[in-house]
């Protein structure tokens, strides 16, 4: 089923919150709309439910991955090219600790950056509908709804008193 994008422009935060409440009363789930803003607002400022983030998992997975790669690399290298020097063991632990420490930190940092980008849903090339006034202080309520429910969404947004409603077919959903 094809979807359409509606962008409702609001002048301030209370009118955006009224638009969100009107959409909820009309039966639109949270996944079908989002708030676009040029300024940061705290979570829940527009009446939406807070989103659960999983950013904390990425550093742990990265650290574990980095440690595993470092351990395999150091042990594999020392066992592949054994150099017995003066009766010392083939696996030298002090250099292994240094490499494991560095790889653990590197893995945690790289996975943290990837996790932040993932949770922010970036990059996002196919936004589809935008208005330049949003960066100038206006707020946008972007609704992605089926074509059959578009009149209901427009009525709910007009009832909330939004300034303008733009529409655009959501091409991403048609493929």
VMD Tcl script that draws the C-alpha trace (Angstrom):
set ca {
  {0.00 0.00 0.00}
  {1.41 3.38 -0.99}
  {2.02 5.97 1.70}
  {1.99 9.72 1.60}
  {4.02 12.23 3.54}
  {2.34 15.22 5.16}
  {4.35 18.07 6.66}
  {2.47 20.35 9.03}
  {4.23 23.59 9.97}
  {3.75 24.90 13.49}
  {4.88 28.26 14.79}
  {5.79 27.19 18.34}
  {6.11 24.18 20.64}
  {2.57 24.29 22.11}
  {1.00 24.18 18.65}
  {3.26 21.23 17.71}
  {2.18 19.47 20.92}
  {-1.47 20.10 19.99}
  {-0.82 18.60 16.54}
  {0.73 15.49 18.12}
  {-2.24 15.15 20.49}
  {-4.67 15.51 17.58}
  {-2.85 12.78 15.66}
  {-2.97 10.48 18.69}
  {-6.70 11.12 19.13}
  {-7.20 10.32 15.43}
  {-5.58 6.93 15.99}
  {-2.18 7.43 14.36}
  {0.57 5.35 16.05}
  {3.82 7.01 17.14}
  {5.73 5.30 14.31}
  {3.76 7.26 11.69}
  {4.80 10.78 12.72}
  {7.80 12.67 14.00}
  {8.73 16.20 15.00}
  {11.24 18.16 12.90}
  {13.00 21.03 14.59}
  {16.00 23.25 14.01}
  {16.55 23.62 17.77}
  {17.02 20.94 20.41}
  {14.04 20.11 22.61}
  {14.01 17.67 25.53}
  {12.39 14.29 25.01}
  {8.67 14.40 25.66}
  {8.36 18.15 25.04}
  {5.64 17.55 22.46}
  {3.76 14.86 24.33}
  {5.44 11.94 22.59}
  {6.54 8.89 24.52}
  {10.26 8.63 25.29}
  {12.22 6.37 22.97}
  {14.35 3.61 24.46}
  {17.96 3.97 23.38}
  {20.50 1.17 23.17}
  {23.65 3.22 22.73}
  {25.23 1.60 25.80}
  {25.36 -1.82 24.09}
  {27.64 -0.70 21.24}
  {30.77 0.08 23.34}
  {30.57 -3.30 25.07}
  {30.24 -5.17 21.79}
  {33.09 -3.09 20.29}
  {35.35 -3.69 23.27}
  {34.70 -7.42 23.17}
  {35.30 -7.49 19.41}
  {38.53 -5.49 19.70}
  {39.82 -7.70 22.51}
  {39.00 -10.86 20.56}
  {40.70 -9.60 17.40}
  {43.78 -8.53 19.38}
  {43.98 -11.87 21.15}
  {43.64 -13.82 17.90}
  {46.17 -11.57 16.15}
  {48.84 -11.76 18.84}
  {48.45 -15.45 19.61}
  {48.19 -16.36 15.93}
  {51.27 -14.34 15.01}
  {53.40 -15.75 17.82}
  {52.34 -19.33 17.10}
  {52.80 -18.95 13.32}
  {56.34 -17.58 13.67}
  {57.73 -19.12 16.87}
  {60.92 -17.42 18.04}
  {62.40 -19.16 21.03}
  {64.74 -16.68 22.70}
  {66.79 -17.90 25.62}
  {64.25 -20.46 26.79}
  {61.43 -17.91 27.21}
  {57.87 -18.97 26.38}
  {56.62 -18.45 22.83}
  {53.57 -16.45 23.96}
  {54.91 -13.24 25.53}
  {52.20 -11.81 27.79}
  {53.36 -8.17 28.35}
  {53.22 -7.22 24.64}
  {49.95 -9.12 24.31}
  {48.42 -7.04 27.14}
  {49.42 -3.78 25.46}
  {48.00 -4.76 22.08}
  {44.83 -6.17 23.69}
  {44.33 -2.96 25.69}
  {44.74 -0.73 22.63}
  {42.50 -2.87 20.41}
  {39.82 -3.03 23.13}
  {39.72 0.77 23.37}
  {39.79 1.19 19.60}
  {36.92 -1.26 19.14}
  {34.86 0.45 21.86}
  {35.40 3.90 20.31}
  {34.60 2.82 16.75}
  {31.48 0.92 17.81}
  {30.34 3.86 19.96}
  {30.50 6.23 16.99}
  {28.64 3.69 14.83}
  {26.06 3.23 17.61}
  {25.45 6.96 17.96}
  {24.95 7.30 14.21}
  {22.65 4.27 14.22}
  {20.51 5.57 17.10}
  {20.30 9.01 15.48}
  {19.17 7.29 12.26}
  {21.93 8.97 10.28}
  {22.68 9.29 7.43}
  {19.15 9.87 6.27}
  {19.19 10.81 2.59}
  {15.54 10.07 1.84}
  {13.75 12.44 4.19}
  {11.41 13.29 1.35}
  {9.61 16.41 2.56}
  {11.10 19.44 4.26}
  {10.56 23.18 4.58}
  {13.36 25.71 5.03}
  {11.35 27.58 7.65}
  {12.01 24.73 10.09}
  {15.64 25.82 10.41}
  {14.39 29.36 11.04}
  {12.44 28.47 14.17}
  {9.27 26.78 12.98}
  {8.47 23.20 13.93}
  {7.35 20.50 11.54}
  {5.18 17.47 12.18}
  {6.02 14.89 9.51}
  {3.29 12.27 9.09}
  {3.74 9.14 6.96}
  {0.30 7.63 6.47}
  {-1.51 5.40 3.96}
  {-3.27 7.24 1.14}
  {-6.66 6.23 2.50}
  {-5.97 7.89 5.88}
  {-4.58 11.15 4.45}
  {-7.88 13.09 4.78}
  {-8.16 11.98 8.40}
  {-4.61 13.14 9.14}
  {-5.17 16.48 7.40}
  {-8.40 17.03 9.34}
  {-6.67 16.27 12.65}
  {-3.80 18.64 11.85}
  {-6.16 21.43 10.74}
  {-8.16 20.94 13.93}
  {-4.95 21.46 15.91}
  {-4.40 24.79 14.18}
  {-1.22 24.24 12.17}
  {-0.08 27.03 9.83}
  {0.33 25.04 6.63}
  {0.15 21.43 5.43}
  {2.32 20.19 2.58}
  {1.90 16.79 0.96}
  {4.17 14.57 -1.01}
  {3.92 10.89 -2.04}
  {6.32 8.76 -0.01}
  {8.39 7.18 -2.78}
  {10.41 5.07 -0.33}
  {7.34 2.98 0.54}
  {6.46 2.15 -3.07}
  {9.58 0.10 -3.82}
}
mol new
graphics top color blue
foreach p $ca { graphics top sphere $p radius 0.5 }
foreach p [lrange $ca 0 end-1] q [lrange $ca 1 end] { graphics top cylinder $p $q radius 0.2 }
display resetview
